[in-house]
Every structure is written in structure tokens, then in C-alpha cells.
Amino acid sequence: MAMHTRRGAGSEPVSLGLKPGGNRQWQTLRSFAPYLWPVGRTDLRARVVFAMIVLVACKVITVYTPFLYRDATNILSPKSPAHAAIVVPLALIVAYGVGRILMVVLAQVRDGVFAKVSQNAVRQLALETFRHLHALSLRFHLERRTGGLSRVIERGTKAIDLLLRFSLFNIIPTILELAFVAVIFIWAFNVWFAVVTAVTIVFYIWFTFAITEWRTRFHREMNALDTEANTKAIDSLLNFETVKYFGNENFEAKRFDASMARYERAAVKTMTTLATLNSGQAAIFTLGLTALMLMAAQGISQKTMTIGDFVMVNAYLIQLYQPLNLLGTVYREIRQALIDMETMFDLLEIPTEVEDAPDARMLAVGGGEIVFDGVSFSYDKDRGILDNVSFRVPAGRTLAIVGPSGAGKSTISRILFRFYDISKGRVLIDGQDIRDVTQASLRAAVGMVPQDTVLFNDTIRYNIRYGRPDATDAEVEAAAAQAQIADFIARLPKGYESSVGERGLKLSGGEKQRVAIARTILKNPPILILDEATSALDTHTEKEIQSALKRISENRTTLIIAHRLSTVVDADEIIVLDHGRIVERGRHEELLARGGKYAAMWSRQREADAAREKLIETEDEEEADLDPETARGPLALAGDA
């Protein structure tokens, strides 16, 4: 596995690594080998050894069975001295049947024994990929395409099973059987039988590989188009509401159909070229078989071979035909499996960008003081976001950060969580540089209530408990009560077991925010970040959520990132960001008295609020002027009736 190199925050965006490049099959196999022979798992290693022993035993029986067929045929021949004795041929026929059964049974035993090894490899590699994806930077996840990424992982894990099944239990046994048959032909007949067999097989394999290589580019194109179509489908379904808002169902269907049409063309090419492969394989093998049968017939005419030898040669070739007939499919699947695995290993080689220092220690939080000391940061070198930002939030106090969109407010919260490393300056919590502590301990100490709360497609209980997975039901319900959502949950038919739907779409904005607050209460962090937690809510709901937020902020170091200034008037200090710089700082009254940028923002928002309130009053007056019966609404009239 390639070592991950650390990259700074100002570096270029990481490559997604989702396109295979170069001939890296052997490197992929070397990367995969440890999963097949896992360290510390003697039970799995024993299974590998036993499966190989069974594989060899199966092949020995496979190549010996035609001898029984030959001997039974010779004895049953009218010119055979033992023709009249029925016991010997019966025994040989029964032995032949037992041999055929053992061939199948041993193959199944081999597969059954090895299944735990292959599935453990699938599980371990899938788990490592899953963990690595969660360890990758926020930069990677902002640039990824979820549908395509899920397809890469799905195909990669399936490729492991295919590679093991086809390489270990098809290619290797076939090579072993070919070697046995060549030795038997030389020993039982003459070298020319082995030569003709070898030439036939070599030409057969060359033709198969050549045509399959030609077909592989169509298969690869088909997979790429499948990924594209799947990505578009998932992206469209995730944005179901947006599609509906703009009435773009037909547009999305046409987009998807265009991808599927390209996939269809590639699939048709793949299927039609398969006919060429199958026809050529059949012709080559039949020519070789015919040549050997003619040689055997000549041997019979010259009294150097028997009828039994004739049928034995035929039996060996027919026996070899089945695995060879699958060779094109096996070769293509192995090539494709290697490509799919290579693509998944590419994911594992993407650098994590933000890593714990080798000597990183656990964050020791006392009061939870936060210090930004001369912090500069940019997502890329051509676009600066923060420029020499310094501030201090004393333990248990509240700092609000305000400013126009794009000023760098939310970037501060991402830096505090260490989603990115800064290019200059320091960020301290209780005097400890966050780059010197483990990310796990840092994030355990910081709680977040974001503007856009995205919930898991599970129950309300699960989503609240996500703040602390080991919490009891009583603790979950206590957190819900503190977040003022317990009464709402109690009215639901399934209560805490109610599903919230995809991304929490079954809940309103205020309900989702309360779930997020409950989740953070359950986490109980000493440091709290409120990132525009009420900006997307209506005025009434905002006031209710603000009340809940104020309670959970008590005795915690709190960082409020806000657009609505009315939510920060009680903050111990307010800093105003503009183009990544602090242009003003102070308490609410001080900033208003200064008459600067903050005061101008406050004045504009007050005017907007006043205009909105006047509009609401006008609508109420217009409703009051309506006919009293009409104004009461249909439900009231129905009640009177």
C-alpha cells in the first residue's frame, strides 16, 4: 500500500483517483496478497492450504477417471478375453461414476472451505476502503460524485470474489490439468499427441486472449457509461424536490436515457464481438480434437492403440474443453476484476491531507478557551479566505462572528474542527495547538449545530443517539426534552421509532434543528459552534430555536456564526469579518455606537424586518375585511353545519 503523504491546506485539490491508468495489474495483485494470506489468522491460512490440497486431489482424480473409461471400453470390446466376465467392467464403470462424483464433490468442498477466506478478504478490503473514505479530507468529499464512487466500491469488492474464484479455481486447475494430460499422452502414447494437444491449446489461448483484449475496451467503455448513468440517476433522485420545483422530470429522464443509450451501444458491441470469440474458439478446438482422433484411429489400425485408448483421448479433450471454453470469459473477468480492484486501490492511495502528528496526544479540555492567533488560510493558492485573523474566546464565554457572504465565517468552524490545516498561524484550545492533538479527541470536544441539518434515513431515536452512540434511551429522551422536541415526538404514531426519511425530509426545518440540538446536547461538548443555526427558519420558529440554543450554550465556550444580527446581540464579543479580515470587534452596543460596518448591517436588517412585519400586518387586515363566514375557513363552516 502506498504511503500517504501529508498536504497543506493551500495545496492543489486532490485527484479523485477514479480512473485506472497504466499497466498496474501486478502491483494490484501484490497489494491484494496480504488479504489472501492474512497476518495473525492461522485459521484462514489453514483453510488456504487445505483448499489447495483438495484442488490438487480433485485434479488427480479428474485425470485418472478417463483411464477407468478406457479400461471399461477395452474389456467390453468383443475381442477382449475378459469380455464374457461382467464383474470387472461393472467395477470399472462404478469406479468411473465414483470418480466423476468425487470430481464435483471435491470442487464443492474446496469452494466451501475457501469461502471464508475470500469473504473475509472482501470484508477487510471493503472496511479499509470505508474507513479511508471517512479519513479523507473535506476537499475530497466536496469534489466527489457519490453515485460514481459507490459504483467503484461495489465493483471493487465484487472483483475480489471474481478474481479468487476464476484465478485460483479455474486458471490454476486448468494449467495443472493440462500438464497432467501432456505427461499422460507422452507416457501412454507418444510425444506427438502431447505436441498436437499443446499446439491446439496454445493457439486456442492466443486467439482467446487476442480477441478478449479487443473486446475489453468495449467492456471498459460499457462500465464507464454504467457509472455515468448511475451517477446521474442517484444525483437526480437525491435532488428529487428540486426536480419537482422546476418540473424537470422529462429533462432528467432524457439526460438519463442519453447515458443509457450510449451504454446500450457499448453493450451491443460487447455482445456481438462475443460471437466472434465463441466461433473461433469452437473451430480451433474442433480442429485439434479431430487431429488427435485421426492419430488415435491410425494407431488402432496399426495395432498400437486400442478402442479404449481412442475413447480416452476423446474423453481427455472433451474434459479440457469446458474450462477452456470459459477461458475468454475468465480472462475478461480477471482483467476487469484487476481494473476494478486497481480503481479501488487508487482510492486507498489518495492522501488523507489532514493527519494526526506521529506524537499527537489527546486534547485535555479544562475551560475550553479558544484562541486564533494570526490565522491565514486558502482553499487554493489563488484564492485567499482568511488573512491574519486573531481572536480569543475565554472559557465559558460567547463570541459571535458576523459578516457578508463569502467573508470566511464558516471557514473558521471548519478550521476549528480541523477539516483543513491552516497555512499560517495557530489555533489553540486551552493552550494546545490543535495540530498537536488527535483529531478524534478534538472533535469529541466540539459540538456543532449547523445551518443545514442533514439526518440519517433512520429513526428519530437513532439520529438523536448519534451524538453519543452508547447513550441510554432515557438519556436520549432527556436530550429531546431539553431541545423542546419531546412533545412533538410524543404525538407521532411511532414516537421515537418514527423514520425521518432521506436526509430528514419528513421533518420540517425547525424539527430537524431541534433533533440536531438534541444530538449536540447528548454529546455534551465543552465547546459549541452554532453555524447560522437559525438562518433558514421563519421568525417564530427562529425565536423558539434561539431559546433552546441559549439554554445549551450556558457554561460552554460558544462560537456563533451568524447572518441575522438579532441572534448575536447578547454575545460577549462580536467580530465583523470582511474579505477574510476582522474589520470591527466589540459588544453589540459598542459596535452600534461606532457607526461602522456592523451598524450599517444592523440598520439594513432592521429595515428589512420592519418591511416584512408591515407586509404581514397588511395581509392580516385584508383577511379581516373578507366576509366573516369566508374568513373563518371551510373547516369552521363544516363545524357549524
C-alpha positions in Angstrom: 0.0 0.0 0.0 1.4 3.4 -0.9 2.3 5.7 2.0 0.0 8.7 2.4 1.8 12.0 2.1 0.6 14.9 4.0 -0.5 18.0 2.1 -1.1 21.5 3.3 -4.3 23.5 3.2 -3.1 25.6 0.4 -2.2 22.8 -2.0 -4.0 21.9 -5.2 -7.2 19.8 -4.9 -6.6 16.1 -4.6 -7.1 13.8 -7.5 -10.1 11.6 -7.1 -8.2 8.7 -8.4 -11.2 7.1 -10.0 -9.7 6.5 -13.5 -7.4 3.5 -13.9 -4.2 4.3 -15.7 -1.2 2.2 -16.8 -0.5 -1.4 -16.5 -0.7 -1.9 -12.8 -2.1 -5.4 -12.6 0.9 -6.9 -10.9 1.0 -4.1 -8.4 -2.7 -4.6 -7.7 -2.1 -8.3 -7.1 0.7 -7.6 -4.7 -1.5 -5.1 -2.8 -4.2 -7.8 -2.6 -1.9 -10.7 -1.5 -2.0 -9.8 2.3 -5.8 -10.1 2.3 -5.5 -13.6 0.9 -2.8 -14.7 3.4 -3.8 -12.5 6.5 -1.3 -12.0 9.2 -2.3 -13.5 12.6 -5.2 -15.6 11.1 -3.8 -19.1 11.3 -7.4 -20.4 10.8 -7.7 -18.7 7.4 -4.2 -19.7 6.3 -5.0 -23.3 7.2 -8.1 -23.1 5.0 -6.0 -21.8 2.1 -3.6 -24.7 2.4 -6.4 -27.3 2.8 -8.2 -25.8 -0.2 -5.0 -26.1 -2.3 -4.6 -29.8 -1.2 -8.2 -30.5 -2.2 -7.7 -28.7 -5.5 -4.7 -31.0 -6.4 -6.6 -34.1 -5.2 -9.5 -33.1 -7.4 -7.3 -32.7 -10.5 -5.6 -36.1 -9.9 -9.0 -37.8 -9.8 -10.0 -35.8 -12.9 -7.1 -37.0 -15.0 -7.3 -40.6 -13.7 -11.0 -41.0 -14.4 -10.5 -41.4 -18.2 -8.3 -44.4 -17.5 -11.2 -46.2 -16.0 -13.3 -45.2 -19.0 -10.6 -46.7 -21.3 -10.2 -50.0 -19.4 -14.0 -50.5 -19.2 -14.2 -49.9 -23.0 -11.4 -52.3 -23.7 -12.9 -55.0 -21.6 -16.3 -54.6 -23.1 -14.8 -54.9 -26.6 -15.9 -58.1 -28.4 -12.3 -59.1 -29.0 -11.3 -58.8 -25.3 -10.5 -62.0 -23.4 -12.4 -60.6 -20.4 -15.5 -59.8 -22.5 -17.5 -62.6 -21.0 -16.8 -61.6 -17.4 -19.3 -59.0 -16.4 -17.9 -58.2 -12.9 -14.7 -56.4 -14.0 -16.3 -53.9 -16.4 -19.1 -53.3 -13.9 -16.5 -52.4 -11.2 -14.7 -50.1 -13.6 -17.9 -48.4 -14.6 -18.9 -47.9 -11.0 -15.4 -46.6 -10.2 -15.7 -44.2 -13.2 -19.0 -43.0 -11.8 -17.5 -42.6 -8.3 -14.6 -40.6 -9.8 -17.0 -38.3 -11.6 -18.9 -37.7 -8.4 -15.7 -37.1 -6.4 -14.6 -34.5 -9.1 -17.7 -32.5 -8.3 -17.8 -33.1 -4.5 -14.1 -32.2 -4.0 -14.6 -29.0 -6.1 -17.5 -28.0 -3.9 -15.5 -28.9 -0.7 -12.7 -26.7 -2.0 -15.1 -23.8 -2.7 -16.8 -24.2 0.7 -13.5 -24.3 2.6 -12.1 -21.3 0.8 -15.4 -19.2 1.0 -14.5 -17.9 4.5 -11.1 -16.8 3.2 -12.5 -14.9 0.1 -15.3 -13.3 2.0 -13.0 -12.2 4.8 -10.8 -10.6 2.2 -13.9 -8.8 0.7 -14.9 -7.6 4.1 -11.5 -6.4 5.2 -10.8 -4.5 2.0 -14.3 -3.0 2.0 -13.9 -2.0 5.6 -10.5 -0.4 4.9 -11.9 1.5 2.0 -14.8 2.7 4.0 -12.6 3.8 6.9 -10.2 5.5 4.4 -13.1 7.4 2.7 -14.1 8.8 6.1 -10.5 9.8 6.8 -10.2 11.7 3.5 -10.4 15.5 3.6 -13.5 17.6 3.2 -11.9 18.8 0.0 -12.2 15.3 -1.5 -15.8 14.9 -0.4 -16.8 18.2 -1.8 -15.4 17.2 -5.2 -16.6 13.6 -5.3 -19.5 12.2 -7.3 -21.4 9.9 -4.8 -23.0 7.7 -7.4 -19.8 7.0 -9.3 -17.9 6.5 -6.0 -20.4 3.9 -4.7 -20.2 2.1 -8.1 -16.4 1.9 -7.8 -16.6 0.4 -4.3 -19.3 -2.0 -5.3 -17.4 -3.2 -8.4 -14.1 -3.4 -6.5 -15.4 -5.7 -3.7 -17.2 -7.9 -6.3 -13.9 -8.1 -8.2 -12.1 -9.7 -5.3 -14.5 -12.6 -5.3 -14.3 -12.9 -9.1 -10.5 -12.8 -9.1 -10.2 -15.5 -6.5 -12.9 -17.8 -8.0 -11.6 -17.6 -11.5 -7.8 -17.4 -10.9 -7.5 -20.0 -8.1 -10.3 -22.3 -9.1 -10.3 -22.1 -12.9 -6.9 -20.9 -14.3 -4.6 -22.7 -11.9 -6.6 -26.1 -12.1 -6.8 -25.9 -15.9 -3.0 -25.4 -16.1 -2.5 -28.2 -13.7 -4.8 -30.5 -15.7 -3.1 -29.6 -19.0 0.3 -30.5 -17.5 -1.0 -33.9 -16.3 -2.6 -34.6 -19.7 0.6 -33.8 -21.6 2.6 -36.2 -19.3 0.0 -38.9 -19.7 -0.1 -38.6 -23.5 3.7 -38.9 -23.7 3.7 -41.8 -21.3 0.7 -43.7 -22.7 1.1 -43.0 -26.5 3.8 -40.8 -27.9 5.2 -37.3 -27.8 3.2 -36.2 -30.9 -0.1 -36.5 -29.0 1.3 -34.1 -26.4 2.6 -31.8 -29.2 -0.7 -31.6 -31.0 -2.5 -31.0 -27.8 -0.1 -28.3 -26.7 -0.2 -26.5 -30.1 -4.1 -26.6 -30.1 -4.2 -25.2 -26.5 -1.5 -22.5 -27.2 -3.3 -21.4 -30.4 -6.6 -21.5 -28.6 -5.3 -19.4 -25.7 -3.6 -16.9 -28.1 -6.8 -16.4 -30.1 -8.9 -16.1 -26.9 -6.6 -13.5 -25.3 -6.2 -11.5 -28.6 -10.0 -11.3 -29.2 -10.7 -10.7 -25.5 -8.2 -7.8 -25.4 -10.0 -6.3 -28.4 -13.3 -6.8 -26.6 -12.1 -5.4 -23.3 -12.1 -1.8 -24.5 -15.8 -2.2 -25.3 -16.4 -3.7 -21.9 -14.5 -0.9 -20.2 -16.5 1.7 -22.1 -19.7 -0.1 -21.0 -18.6 0.1 -17.4 -17.7 3.8 -17.6 -21.1 4.5 -19.2 -22.8 2.4 -16.5 -21.1 4.5 -13.8 -22.1 7.7 -15.6 -25.8 6.6 -15.8 -25.8 5.5 -12.2 -24.3 8.8 -11.0 -26.9 10.8 -12.9 -29.7 8.7 -11.5 -28.6 9.0 -7.9 -27.9 12.7 -8.2 -31.3 13.3 -9.7 -33.1 11.2 -7.0 -31.1 12.9 -4.2 -32.4 16.2 -5.6 -36.0 15.0 -6.1 -37.5 18.2 -4.7 -35.5 20.5 -7.0 -36.6 18.4 -10.0 -40.2 18.8 -8.9 -39.8 22.5 -8.2 -38.8 23.2 -11.8 -40.9 20.5 -13.4 -37.8 18.9 -15.0 -38.9 15.3 -14.8 -38.7 14.9 -18.6 -35.4 16.7 -18.7 -33.9 14.3 -16.1 -35.4 11.3 -17.9 -33.8 12.5 -21.2 -30.4 13.0 -19.5 -30.6 9.5 -18.0 -31.8 8.0 -21.3 -28.9 9.6 -23.2 -26.4 7.9 -20.9 -28.3 4.6 -21.1 -28.4 4.9 -25.0 -24.6 5.2 -25.0 -24.4 2.2 -22.6 -26.7 0.3 -24.9 -24.5 0.8 -27.9 -21.4 -0.3 -25.9 -23.3 -3.4 -24.6 -24.4 -4.4 -28.1 -20.7 -4.2 -29.3 -19.7 -6.3 -26.4 -22.3 -9.0 -27.2 -21.7 -9.1 -31.0 -17.9 -9.5 -30.5 -18.6 -12.4 -28.2 -20.0 -14.3 -31.2 -16.6 -13.9 -33.0 -14.8 -15.2 -29.9 -17.1 -18.3 -29.4 -17.0 -19.2 -33.1 -13.2 -19.0 -33.3 -12.7 -21.0 -30.1 -15.0 -23.8 -31.3 -13.2 -24.0 -34.7 -9.7 -24.2 -33.2 -10.6 -26.7 -30.6 -12.5 -28.9 -33.0 -9.6 -29.0 -35.4 -7.3 -30.0 -32.7 -9.7 -32.7 -31.4 -10.2 -34.0 -35.0 -6.4 -34.3 -35.5 -6.0 -36.2 -32.3 -8.9 -38.5 -33.1 -7.3 -39.2 -36.6 -4.0 -40.0 -34.9 -5.7 -42.4 -32.5 -7.6 -44.0 -35.3 -4.4 -44.6 -37.2 -2.9 -46.1 -34.0 -5.8 -48.5 -33.8 -5.3 -49.5 -37.5 -1.6 -50.1 -36.8 -2.5 -52.2 -33.7 -0.5 -49.8 -31.4 -3.7 -48.4 -29.7 -7.0 -49.9 -28.6 -10.5 -48.7 -28.8 -10.2 -47.8 -25.2 -7.3 -45.5 -26.0 -9.4 -43.9 -28.7 -12.2 -43.0 -26.3 -9.7 -42.0 -23.6 -8.1 -39.4 -25.9 -11.6 -38.1 -26.7 -12.5 -38.0 -23.0 -9.4 -36.0 -22.1 -10.0 -33.4 -24.8 -13.8 -33.1 -24.0 -12.9 -32.8 -20.4 -10.5 -30.0 -21.2 -13.0 -28.2 -23.4 -15.2 -27.0 -20.6 -12.6 -24.9 -18.7 -11.0 -23.8 -22.0 -14.4 -22.7 -23.3 -14.7 -20.4 -20.3 -11.2 -19.1 -20.8 -12.4 -16.0 -22.7 -14.9 -15.1 -20.1 -12.4 -16.0 -17.3 -9.7 -13.8 -18.9 -12.0 -10.9 -19.5 -13.4 -11.2 -15.9 -10.0 -11.4 -14.4 -8.8 -8.4 -16.5 -11.9 -6.4 -15.5 -11.6 -7.5 -11.8 -8.0 -6.3 -11.8 -9.1 -3.0 -13.3 -11.9 -2.6 -10.8 -9.6 -3.5 -7.9 -7.0 -1.2 -9.2 -9.5 1.6 -9.2 -10.5 0.8 -5.6 -6.8 0.7 -4.6 -6.4 4.1 -6.2 -9.0 5.3 -3.7 -6.8 3.9 -0.9 -3.8 5.8 -2.2 -5.5 9.2 -2.1 -3.7 11.2 0.6 -5.8 12.0 3.7 -4.4 15.6 3.6 -5.1 16.2 7.3 -3.4 13.6 9.6 -2.5 13.3 13.2 1.1 14.1 14.1 3.1 10.9 15.0 3.4 12.2 18.6 -0.2 13.6 18.8 -1.8 13.4 22.2 -5.3 13.6 23.5 -6.8 17.1 23.9 -7.1 17.9 27.5 -10.0 20.4 27.9 -10.3 22.4 31.0 -12.5 25.5 30.5 -12.4 25.4 26.7 -10.7 28.6 25.8 -10.3 29.1 22.0 -7.5 31.3 20.5 -7.0 32.0 16.8 -3.5 33.5 16.6 -2.6 35.1 13.2 -4.5 32.5 11.2 -4.3 32.7 7.4 -6.0 30.1 5.1 -6.9 29.5 1.5 -8.6 26.6 -0.3 -6.2 27.1 -3.1 -3.2 29.3 -3.7 -5.0 31.7 -5.9 -7.9 32.4 -3.6 -7.3 33.6 0.0 -10.0 33.2 2.5 -8.7 34.3 5.9 -5.9 36.8 6.3 -4.1 37.1 9.7 -7.2 36.5 11.8 -6.7 36.7 15.6 -9.3 36.5 18.4 -9.8 34.9 21.8 -12.9 33.3 23.3 -12.5 32.9 27.1 -13.7 29.7 28.7 -17.5 29.7 29.1 -18.0 32.9 27.1 -19.7 33.5 23.7 -18.1 35.0 20.6 -20.2 35.9 17.5 -18.7 36.2 14.0 -20.8 38.2 11.5 -20.2 39.5 8.0 -21.3 39.3 4.4 -21.5 36.0 2.5 -18.0 34.8 1.5 -16.3 36.7 4.3 -14.9 33.4 5.7 -17.2 32.9 8.7 -18.0 29.2 8.1 -14.3 28.5 7.2 -13.5 29.3 10.8 -15.7 26.5 12.1 -14.1 24.1 9.6 -10.6 25.1 10.7 -11.6 24.6 14.4 -12.8 21.1 13.5 -9.5 20.7 11.6 -11.2 19.7 8.4 -8.3 21.7 6.9 -4.9 22.7 8.1 -4.1 26.4 8.1 -1.2 27.8 6.1 -0.1 30.3 8.8 -0.7 31.0 12.5 -2.0 28.8 15.3 -5.4 27.6 16.7 -5.3 26.8 20.4 -7.8 25.2 22.7 -6.8 25.7 26.4 -3.2 26.5 25.1 -2.9 23.3 23.0 -2.3 23.7 19.2 -5.0 21.6 17.5 -2.4 20.2 15.1 -0.6 18.6 18.1 -3.6 16.6 19.4 -5.6 13.8 17.9 -8.5 14.7 15.6 -10.7 12.2 17.4 -10.2 14.0 20.8 -10.5 17.4 19.2 -13.9 16.6 17.5 -15.1 14.9 20.7 -14.7 18.3 22.5 -16.5 20.4 19.9 -20.3 20.3 19.2 -21.9 21.7 16.1 -25.4 22.8 15.3 -25.2 23.6 11.5 -27.5 25.7 9.3 -28.5 22.7 7.1 -29.1 19.7 9.3 -28.9 16.5 7.3 -30.3 13.5 9.2 -29.7 9.8 8.5 -32.5 7.9 6.9 -33.4 6.2 10.2 -35.5 6.8 13.3 -35.6 9.9 15.4 -34.1 7.9 18.3 -31.1 6.9 16.1 -30.5 10.4 14.9 -30.5 11.9 18.4 -28.4 9.0 19.8 -25.8 9.7 17.0 -24.5 12.4 19.3 -23.3 9.6 21.7 -24.0 6.1 20.4 -23.7 4.5 23.8 -26.4 6.7 25.4 -29.4 5.0 27.0 -33.0 5.5 25.9 -33.6 7.7 29.0 -30.7 9.9 28.1 -31.9 10.3 24.5 -35.4 11.3 25.7 -33.9 13.7 28.3 -31.9 15.4 25.5 -35.1 15.6 23.4 -36.9 17.3 26.2 -34.1 19.9 26.7 -34.3 20.6 22.9 -38.1 21.1 23.2 -38.9 18.4 20.7 -40.2 15.7 23.2 -43.8 16.8 22.9 -43.7 16.7 19.1 -42.2 13.2 19.2 -44.9 12.0 21.6 -47.6 13.0 19.2 -46.1 10.8 16.4 -47.7 7.4 16.0 -44.4 5.6 16.4 -42.8 8.1 18.7 -39.0 7.9 18.8 -39.1 5.0 16.3 -40.6 7.3 13.6 -38.5 7.4 10.4 -37.2 10.8 9.4 -36.8 9.9 5.7 -34.0 10.6 3.3 -31.9 13.5 4.7 -34.6 14.1 7.2 -37.1 15.3 4.6 -40.1 14.1 6.6 -39.4 16.7 9.2 -39.8 20.5 9.0 -36.8 22.8 9.2 -37.5 23.6 12.9 -38.0 19.9 13.8 -34.7 19.0 12.1 -32.9 21.7 14.0 -34.3 20.5 17.3 -33.1 17.0 16.5 -29.7 18.5 15.8 -29.8 20.4 19.1 -30.8 17.3 21.0 -28.0 15.4 19.4 -25.5 18.0 20.5 -27.0 18.1 24.0 -26.4 14.4 24.2 -22.8 14.8 23.1 -22.4 17.3 25.8 -19.3 19.1 24.4 -17.4 21.8 26.3 -17.2 23.9 23.1 -20.2 24.7 20.9 -20.4 26.1 17.4 -23.7 27.5 16.1 -23.1 27.9 12.3 -26.1 30.0 11.1 -28.3 27.6 13.0 -31.5 29.6 12.6 -31.0 31.5 9.3 -33.2 29.1 7.3 -36.1 29.3 9.7 -39.2 31.5 9.9 -39.2 34.2 12.6 -41.5 32.3 15.0 -39.5 29.1 14.8 -36.3 31.0 15.0 -37.2 32.5 18.3 -38.1 29.1 19.7 -34.9 27.6 18.5 -32.9 30.5 19.8 -34.4 29.9 23.2 -33.2 26.3 23.1 -29.8 27.3 21.8 -29.4 29.8 24.6 -30.0 27.2 27.2 -27.5 24.7 25.8 -24.9 27.5 25.4 -24.8 28.2 29.2 -21.5 27.4 30.8 -20.0 26.4 27.4 -17.5 28.2 25.2 -19.6 29.2 22.3 -18.8 30.4 18.8 -21.8 31.8 16.9 -21.5 32.2 13.2 -24.5 34.3 12.1 -26.0 36.3 9.3 -29.0 37.6 11.3 -27.6 40.1 13.7 -30.6 39.8 16.0 -29.3 36.4 17.1 -26.0 37.8 18.5 -26.9 40.8 20.5 -26.2 39.0 23.8 -22.8 37.8 22.7 -19.8 38.7 25.0 -18.0 39.9 21.9 -18.8 40.3 18.2 -16.3 40.3 15.4 -17.1 41.5 11.9 -15.3 39.7 9.1 -15.0 41.2 5.6 -12.9 39.6 2.9 -11.2 37.4 5.4 -10.1 40.2 7.7 -11.5 41.4 11.1 -12.7 44.9 10.4 -14.5 45.6 13.7 -14.9 43.9 17.1 -16.8 44.7 20.4 -20.1 44.3 22.1 -23.4 45.0 20.3 -23.9 48.4 21.9 -20.3 49.5 21.3 -20.5 48.5 17.6 -23.7 50.4 17.1 -22.3 53.5 18.7 -19.2 53.3 16.5 -21.4 53.7 13.4 -19.3 51.4 11.2 -19.9 48.3 9.1 -21.8 46.5 11.9 -24.1 49.4 12.4 -24.8 49.6 8.7 -25.6 45.9 8.6 -27.9 46.3 11.6 -29.7 49.2 10.1 -30.4 47.3 6.8 -31.6 44.2 8.6 -33.9 46.3 10.8 -35.4 48.0 7.8 -35.9 44.6 6.1 -37.6 43.2 9.3 -39.9 46.2 9.6 -40.9 45.9 5.9 -41.7 42.2 6.4 -43.7 42.9 9.6 -45.7 45.6 7.7 -46.4 43.2 4.9 -47.7 40.6 7.4 -49.9 43.2 9.1 -51.4 44.2 5.7 -52.2 40.6 4.8 -53.9 40.2 8.2 -56.0 43.4 7.6 -57.0 42.2 4.1 -58.1 38.8 5.6 -60.1 40.6 8.3 -62.0 42.6 5.6 -63.3 39.4 4.0 -66.8 38.0 4.6 -66.8 36.7 8.1 -68.0 33.3 7.1 -65.5 33.0 4.3 -62.7 34.3 6.6 -63.4 31.6 9.1 -62.4 29.0 6.5 -64.0 25.8 5.3 -63.2 23.8 8.4 -65.1 26.3 10.6 -68.1 26.2 8.3 -68.1 22.5 8.3 -68.2 22.6 12.1 -71.2 24.9 12.2 -73.1 22.6 9.8 
